[in-house]
Amino acid sequence: MAQQIFVNLSVKDLNKSKTFFEALGYSFNPQFTNDDAACMVISDTIYTMLLTEPFFKKFTKKDVVDAKKATEVMVCLSADSRTEVDEIVRKAVAAGGRIYKEPQDQGFMYAHSFEDLDGHQWEFAYMDPSYIQ
């Protein structure tokens, strides 16, 4: 399975953001789009999750930056298994990073997060292929 990337961005107005990106030619996966988030398809392996600011705040303990003044993203990369997720986090901690959030098991998806040396949040996630349509 090819590794995928999901770039999560906080947005002030989800509908305006969707309209803007649709004007650029992007589409959204309705399976992962609701009132709080929209999954923008960039390619078959690259996606941007547009998250309303209140929803975005649920994934971080830090303040959400104003993207007009500073830049910050939460990078999420796919893994081929739960074991791979745990292994990459173990390696990150061994290299000087720290666990950011305990593992999240949602049944169809398993994720674990760490901060790199600069405090950037990285998440690796395994999603059960039978869940994805």
Phi, psi and omega in degrees: 000131179292141178291140180246159175232138177236108179268120182263125181234135176280134179231148180283319183226105186299316182296318178295321179295318178298315180300317179301308183289330174296326178294337177272357177103003180274153176244171181234139178279112184295337180296332183238031179234132178210200181289342182259337187208155175222130181266103180274128181269116178265317174205187180286355177229359183232129182221152171240126175266114175270117186243133174300150183304314178300322179290319178303319182297338179291343184260000183218150175269348183270163172296147175275127183284154172277110185296347175279345181246332181209165181238134176203141176224163170251117183266129178237123179244146180280158175227159182277349181198165174297322179299318179296321177302308182295324181293318180293323177293320178300315180296320179297316179295319179297331181272003177113356176282181177221150177297130180268317183214143178297159180305144178245117180247109180254021180084288180281344182221140177233129182221153176213145188234152173217163172255138176280188184296335179264001179091004177290139182271129177236135178233137173245136186225140171249127177244130178303117183302334180289344179280329184281127180280000000 
